[in-house]
Amino acid sequence: MSIYSNYKQKNILSPGLSSLYTSRAIVLIASGFLGLFLPVFLLIQYKDLKTTILFYLISWFLYLMLVAPGAKLMNVFGLKRVFIASLPFLALFYGSLYFFEKDIWLFTILAIVTLTFYRMCYWVPYHTEMAKLSEKKNRGKQMSLLSSFSSFFGIIIPVVSGFLITQFGFQPVFIIVIILVLTAMIPLNFLPQLNEKFSWSYGRTWSEFFSGKNRKMMIAYMADGAENWIGGVLWPIFIWQLLEGKYLTVGIVTSAITLVAVVFKLIMGDYTDKFSKRKLMRAGSVLYSAGWIVKMFITTAFQIFLASTYHNFALIILRTPFDALVYEKAADSGHYVDEYSTLREMYHQTGRITVIVAVLILLNYLPLNLTFFLAAMASLLVNLLPKQGLYEKTGIR
């Protein structure tokens, strides 16, 4: 908390950005209780890896189709109201998971529907707010601060979560997460009112989606989405299987990895603002890609710790400048920041859907860990992120 206060005193965090960060940090803390174990929970419930993967495929596909209509809601209700309204849907999603054992298919449908509404109402407003409220000269520090602040809590949360799941099952964890998610609504009330309007029609959005002018942006964000899904879903399932379903052991290993990475995140934020973001990103992408290759061959808990510690360092080198550049490009788009954020979301989901289909095919021939080479390849393609914002490519201001 002292680091957070110190950043505020140096005017690196404006009041609006502080409110956004506080809410986002609470959501990240909430997701930290289940983020690692959620894919495992679904795998246990469905009792089949491919069915678990299909859950993600359907939910991401629905969101892809509804990103633009979700952005249109800002025109009707205002960005801030839509943003705040997203979090009750996230709470309902976790509530649906709480009742999975009552009727798995009914609550699967409810979970996918509420998750889709959350994503529709949350992500475009969040990215728009972040681009508008963050500052170019301090963006690297601001990006690393959010990650580091939530990671401090992430040091202990996986252990607590693993202990609770081992002793009492998933239900108490769902209750904690729901309370935290609803609490995250409070700071959003203090956000400044941004008068952003989503000006494209549904047809125009898809026209821009397929436009050749946006091809590099498409590939970079598709790659980012693909790698993100493998890291967030397949990797937790793999280490849970490798550690023979020992939730507490998984939590302890994860906490140890997080502890080692926290300080390095803050250091990288400062370097990101002093040196070339693209050079740092290129170096990070090569190191991070190599980390996925290493992860294909680990067989013990200690190897998980070593490989993941290295991978986290590489991810920080890659992710801190990448995130800063993403919001620079969005901010450069001027009044079309929400259109840029919408395309980014659509490309992300397309990347996730593409890699999920590829994994479903490859699992017929390869063990789970060998699909990590897809993440290794995707990690290198994020370097195609264009230098311009959206308006510079479309000629619109």
Steps between C-alpha positions, in 0.01 A plus 500: 500500500794738568617454141150580380491818715848600383388482136200721583722758670720517191188568288559180305145397590219751445186469716311343209776250426527420872128412503538285189806324644333439835201333336716301260731388780202370700378306194849357449519400866160331465608318186820399679295276729367305201710597198742213542235251608203598280607288199560214743154547653341480154707192413383327820137590431498394135737205557639553150771735371342559160162589653681745728671656200166523318367711790767758419446471125125572525541785749771674299307459173187657650703792630666549160158536339382744768800728560365773270141491637652519848695811400176649366353478852732787596306724260172421675598487869840670509841343540513526879157342561573210263838447667347485849216273382750241373609381845162361619508279189845375604363425848210310340751300294676384816160439659413269209821304559406471868189302401663289227451176688121561523449492123822525303348575159246758619766686694748462214257697283448761774877525554570559131220757467600702806870478411423633151301796638784578739754503218271710277461766770849490653787476257442776244419755774800383703744534211348836404533631856857370526606664173338831594617518861857368465784730392753431227806609702406281798306221329762232561508579873121511509466160329758335726345655810162336439660163441733530800230627737274201430799265506580594859169342594569222251788384717267362764167453317590175312606339830181612675288389207675162476450445874129595487434275199685210663311535829155619395469474121441781251180646651660727768740635239212588267333695783819697573544580129139618461535738797826643362357548151202694635735709716693596185194697384554766768818669362348518150247752630786750539615478137470818292222492242649442153274598212619238254261378231539185294434635149525189281210282394521123545576460129766773505667334799536170316617685188781658702565162666584344162666809350847442361610827663457335837672172415806544723282609790282193442794257509660662808181498706394155379840369612463673836153350550617152400799502736286644778251212473765228505669661801173552685331165430730225373796581724301484829342171392840359409667589832197375696526167320878491547465566873234228521212727599665644813335842521711626791825403327388679184418808709833498685702469178299780340546728803875443501521591132296817558720605793814486287339703218340795687800733542619435145166627366549842658857520370387417147231770513767764554724361224204489261461877524876563460585269211350389170182305570528309175857386567400378845195331355702320231750373756219394732311317227804287411568417864134431568464278193800297619327461836206324338740256332658424840156445654429225249756277674456556875411202720534609867376772738852648529526519122161675494638759746821558303332512159216722619733739683703546182181525296360770731815709461476466122129582511569823692762605245249431223172603662588831664609676178235317297217619724640853502515499117147363475358793695721745313349379173151520647563852631645601161165408345343810655120485507523155343658347810190287564496381138866404535425317826211317331720376215764397752244293691370339181851406388576360844198272490578391144848399616356305792243325283763413239741349752220311678399333172866418430544351849184289465644353180853452636382325815398208277868448422710672768510517881386825660847640572609484134223744403704766683702552183198692368547751782871520421422594141230749599737674745720610209215640288404774749794699359285575193301754704485809271652834595188701415172551675175415322422842354836521328418184305140571414538869428224579751523769766 
